[in-house]
């Protein structure tokens, strides 16, 4: 009887020790006030990997199943109907998904030849089923540059904050 009891306890301990441990979620930390690159349009690769992880989570939350294929710093042309508007160079970080149907774009500011996210400005997701991706664009209105989606007629824009 004593051997049976010890064997049962040993078996229970074995089963408990083999229990699958819960997966730990990888915490993605990215300082949005840190430089992400430098002139001329050079992106820091370590920071690019962190941005891809964060933006892929945003894509997943909006129902997009394709992941980001590439990131690049681009120069945006800014349009405006306002007479007082004077165009200045406007940079943005643009990502495109592997299926080429979705782009993500965030405005950047340049300080001391370094690129930073433009705080307080929404990042946009442009998604469509067109043959080409919805391309980001920018417009100046009420004293501020706003991101927009351009391209085919069924392009859907979603905003999110970093």
Secondary structure, 3 states (H helix, E strand, C coil): CHHHHHHHHHHHHHHHHCCCCCCCCCCCCCCCCCCCEECCCEECHHHHHHHHHHHHHHHHHCCCCCCEEEEEEEEECEECCCCCCCCCCEEEEEEEECCCCEEEEEEEEEECCEEEECCCCCEEEEECCCCCCCEEEEEEECCEEEEEEECCCCCEEEEECC
